[in-house]
Amino acid sequence: MLLKLSYLMFLLFNASEGSKKEKCEVCIGTLKRFSATLSNDEITQTSKIEAKFMDFCESTEESRERRFCYYLGGLVDSATRTLSDISKPLSWRLPIEKICYNLGRRDEQICQLRYKKKIDVSSKEVLMKQSIGELKRLLNDLYLTCEGCIEKKEFVEKIYAEAQKTSPKEEL
């Protein structure tokens, strides 16, 4: 009985660890890309890390990564500067997943950022596998509205019809 309980706890812990990684995907992706640009000399000095992070943030093109930079103060127009929250742990060589977990505990918005997924809209089956929230975001990205849509089928029909108008094999 104790063995079964231990195994169940192990499974639950691993499931929650996986969701943490998915939960902070923009943070983890951005910090991994950023840390790869640091030399061995720069990674030990917090002031160099912060200056290089500011440059990294100004040059990034992806909107979610720019939002992440804004939250930490990596952009010129950021409301606050909390770069020490990443520069110190990076200089200690703390794992990036742990840094993002700590950032997410301090500010939930950091871990709520998600990269855009490419969805193949040429198939109704693929669209039906998406959540209603994802379908609504896709409609919003296409500058469409679905007045009176309640069921998933109605959202899928609207997106599929629009996809057939533009190009039958185009990915949005």
Salt bridges, closest charged atoms under 4 A:
GLU17 OE2 - LYS20 NZ 3.00
ASP41 OD2 - LYS48 NZ 3.21
GLU42 OE1 - LYS52 NZ 3.28
GLU65 OE1 - ARG33 NH2 2.67
ASP85 OD2 - ARG106 NE 2.84
GLU97 OE2 - LYS32 NZ 3.28
GLU134 OE2 - LYS117 NZ 2.61
ASP141 OD2 - LYS116 NZ 3.90
GLU157 OE2 - LYS124 NZ 2.92
GLU162 OE1 - LYS165 NZ 3.91
